[in-house]
Structures are given as structure tokens and as C-alpha cells.
Amino acid sequence: MTARGYRFWIGAAIVLSAACVAAAVVKNEYYFYAAYVVIQFVVLATAWNILGGYAGYVNFGSSAFFGVGAYIAVMLIKWLNLPLGLQIIAAAAVGGTLGFGVGLLTLRLRGIFFSIATVAITIILETAVINWRFVGGATGIQILRPPVMEPFESYTKMLFVCMVLLAIIAVAIARHIETSWIGRGLRAIRDNEEAAECTGVPTLKLKLAACAISGALMSAAGAPLAMYQSFVEPASAFNLTYSVSALAMPIIGGTSHWLGPVLGALLLGSVQQIVTVTVSSELNVLVVGVLLVVFVVAAPQGLVGLFTKVKDKVKGN
Amino acid sequence: MAEPLLQITNVSKRFGGFTALDGVDLAVAPGERFGLIGPNGSGKTTLINCISGSLRNESGSIRFGGEDISALPAYQRTRRGIARSFQIPRPFSSMTVMENLMVPLEFVRHRHTLHRSDTRAEALEILGSISLADKADTPSNQLSQVELRKMELARAMAARPRLLISDEAMAGLSGAEIDEVLAILFKLNDSGITIIMIEHIMQAVMRFSQRVVCLDAGKIICEGAPGAIITNANVQRAYLGN
């Protein structure tokens, strides 16, 4: 492993330990309730960036994968009463398969046509769930949480630590893709797909792999939603704001580096939580919109691009 | 002629009601310097798109090294030894010159087996051979026109092709720059690579080619040595009209 690799894993271990210590020390449940949402967006944004950022295929259907994850969990709780870990793994498997299937159907489309096709996936799946009584249909379904596992003292804290772990896994996968030959192939596709194909890059295979991995991670992020809210309904699980945020966060943070979606999600996710509490939850979407416009105009390479620019300037002087 | 490296038999390609290629037959021998000319819209680029796999021909067959490659996707053809440059350069613009070369090195040459530092050394060697080594870490979107053309050739070379298709690699270059690119192509041919050159700059294509084919409206109208092509009445009619 390279020195950077060691540094990454040491950083990841510190983040996970800090999350565990916080869960043990901090008493106010609300912080964990809010932080869960922010970290969930770290996973979603990181997953989106694998296809949208590296390969340049803008996926507008993140909420479809997220909602599928949530409903796979609901189904498994109702049907087999499986524990949380297995719900997440199953959701990831289904999300990956869905990503592969959706990819086969849509990845031959390029640009805006691909994006429009992915919006349709959300609508199709939401309609299917609305008409499926077993998982509650349009009215939604109440979930009874099982007793919390040791050593956690509350369910929210346990879900928070679980989401931090998921985020670390997601970021590690994205980072591995970015620094390996797969990442270089995806970047070649983004820059010029025909030239990539003519220099030996199996473009369709790489895009399918990216779409499947991205889908698996998004569905995994949605799986704990059932336990987090104790209640799931189609309108919120398949909400379009997940798609918008999953796309806005990497753009604000920077799509070329794995740190971009993480920073974007932490920044935008936190601002959204603060606005929800201090002003109103309706203002959330406005915050996303304003920040997106500001960054597209002032820093098209996102926060990461901004840092690199400043660093280069300091070096230059 | 020895067993041809590339054998095109009765290849046709239509775009809706427009016939771009109409029963083209062509054979290119190993090590040959082959020129492809024709007026604008005569089907030259369509033909090489069919050879490289960017387009699929509707009928006929394309054999490379004895194998029928008509149904293979472009990346498979590149891995079998067909590389190309583009009429309008298509660099991977978010990457440096070095990284542009790493793509074929990683996806064709070594298929993820070689250590990164070795791949870098190999890329530097290729860049050195066309005097572009000092630009290795320059972002490819900051290159001049001639440097872009050279980088495209270097990227094609990195795939270690047996057949290199150069699609108007000299368009928009000055006289001295044309000589520079021609010298690179001669050098590649000396190392055993078969080259198909598509070019509008007649002086260059006639100097370079051993054999020239002229396309017009999707059909081959003339084939022969450069001297004979220039004086051919059909070719003159295709370019200049009656």
C-alpha cells in the first residue's frame, strides 16, 4: 500500500472511532438524528459521483435506488424479520442488480437523454410500490424497531454509527476506483467516449460496472431508513430531493476527487439541517438551488478545485 | 501480394437513404504505406470508422490478420492491433499528455498487470521518440495544434498497433510541421507498422504512399501508384468536375 493509502485508512479509523466515542459520550439524541441524515448524503453523493462524476453520466434517478433500498429493508423486516446488517447487504445486492439492468437499458443513451431515462426509473418504481399492499401501498407502513444492540444505548446512535461505517466503505470503494485503471478508463469515457473505445477501453462494460456499484451503494444508504424513521411511505422514500441532493453535493464539492462529494455532502447536508431547525424545512430546496448556482458560477470545479487553485497560487508565490 | 493484413470485401454502409459506402473492396499488405484520398463526403472517414469499429458495416466483411472482425466492438479491434487518430483531435482533455498515453498502455498493452512506474517509463519512451517528452506533464488542453496531432499519434502507438490509421493528421499544420509528422509516420512504418493515411494534402499523401486508392461517392474509382493516380482522368473528374 502507498503512503497515501495508509493515511486514508488511518483517517477512516479515526473517523469511525470518533463516531463511536461521540455515541458513548454525547447525550443529546438530536445530534445523532441530524448527523445520520448528513452522513447518509455522504454515501449517496459518493455513490452518485462514481457514475456521474468519473464517467460523466448524470444520473437523475438516485431516489429510485434509495427508495428501493428502503423498501427491500421493509420487505425483509415484514417477511423474515432479518437483522439490519442483512437488510443492508440485501439492499446493496438488489440495488447493484437494478443498476446493472438500468444500465443495460439506458447507458447507450448519452447526455441529457440518459438523465431523462433515469428520472423515469424513479417514477416507475414509485408507482409499483404505491400499488403493492404487502409493503403498505400509498399510505406507507409502520415498522416496529427490535431492541437496540449492545453496546449502543439508543437505536438512533446505533444507526448513526452504522451509517458512518457505510460512508467509509463507500468512500473507500470510490477512492479505489478513482486511483486505479478503472478510474482512468471512466475519465477517458467522460472526456471522449469514441476516443476511449478506440484506445482499448471497454466503455459499455466499465459504465455498467460503475452503474451497478453506484446503485448498490445508493440502495445500501436507503436500507436503514425504515429503522431510522420507524415509518416508510413511497412519497418520502422515492422523494426527488434525494436525486437533486445526490447530484448537487458532488458538484458543489468537486467531482474529480473522492473528497469532493464528501465535502459537498457535509457542507450542504449540514446547512440543510440547520435551515430546517432554524427557519423552515421548505427552504431546504432553495438552499440547494442557491448554493448550486453560486458554485457553478464561481467555482465550477467545486470546493476541491477551489482548494487546488489556492494551493497552486501559494506554491507559485 | 502476400496474405493481406487487412481485407475488406464488399463493405456497404448506409445512413438512412444515403449510401456512404457502396460495395468497397480493399486489401492492405503487411508493412504497406497505403493512401486513401477522395473529395469531401466521398466516404473516407466512414470507411475507417467501419475498420476501427466506431461504425458497423451493414454488409460485407472486414478481416484483420485473417480473422473476421466485422462484429467486434472497437476496443476489441484496438486490442487486436488496429489504432487510429482522429480528423479533429480528441484528446482526453482532463488528463495530462502522460495520462493520455497511460489509457492504451493500461487497457491494451498490459491489461492492469504492469506496475504504474513501468507504464510511466514506457509512456515517456514513446513521447521521447516523437520529441514530446518535455510535455509529458502538461495538461492536454494546453497543447498546440501540432502537439495535439503528435500526441494522438503517440496515443495510438502506445497500443502497439500492427495497423495505424491516420485520419488527416496533417490538417491545419504548416509546411515544416507536416514534414515533422510525415517523418514520424515514416519512422513508424520502418518499425513494421502498416499505415493507412487519409489526407487532403496531396503532396504529403503522394510522397508517403506506396499505393493510393481514390474514393468517390462511396465507391473506389481508382487504385494504383501515386504517380498514376494524379494523372488518372476519373480522379481528376472527381475532384475538379467535368
Contacts between the chains, C-beta under 8 A, distances in Angstrom:
chain1	res1	chain2	res2	distance
A	181	B	106	4.5
A	181	B	107	7.1
A	181	B	112	5.1
A	184	B	95	7.9
A	184	B	99	6.9
A	184	B	102	6.2
A	184	B	103	5.9
A	184	B	106	6.3
A	185	B	103	7.1
A	185	B	106	7.8
A	185	B	107	6.4
A	187	B	92	6.7
A	187	B	94	6.0
A	187	B	95	6.6
A	188	B	92	5.1
A	188	B	95	7.7
A	188	B	103	5.0
A	190	B	94	7.1
A	191	B	91	7.4
A	191	B	92	4.0
A	191	B	93	5.3
A	191	B	94	5.5
A	191	B	95	7.0
A	192	B	90	4.4
A	192	B	91	7.5
A	192	B	92	6.4
A	192	B	93	7.7
A	194	B	54	5.7
A	194	B	74	7.8
A	194	B	86	7.9
A	194	B	90	6.8
A	195	B	86	6.6
A	195	B	90	3.9
A	195	B	91	7.7
A	195	B	92	6.9
A	196	B	92	7.4
A	196	B	103	7.1
A	197	B	53	7.4
A	197	B	54	7.2
A	197	B	73	7.1
A	197	B	74	4.2
A	197	B	75	5.2
A	197	B	78	7.8
A	198	B	52	5.7
A	198	B	53	7.5
A	198	B	54	6.7
A	198	B	74	5.3
A	198	B	75	7.6
A	198	B	78	5.9
A	198	B	83	7.4
A	198	B	84	5.7
A	199	B	78	6.4
A	199	B	83	7.7
A	199	B	103	5.0
A	199	B	104	4.3
A	199	B	107	6.7
A	199	B	108	7.2
A	199	B	155	6.1
A	199	B	156	7.8
A	199	B	158	7.9
A	199	B	159	6.3
A	200	B	75	5.2
A	200	B	78	4.3
A	200	B	79	5.6
A	200	B	103	7.4
A	200	B	104	5.3
A	200	B	107	3.9
A	200	B	108	3.7
A	200	B	159	5.8
A	201	B	75	5.9
A	201	B	103	6.4
A	201	B	107	5.1
A	202	B	73	7.5
A	202	B	75	4.9
A	202	B	107	7.6
A	203	B	75	7.0
A	204	B	73	7.6
A	256	B	94	7.2
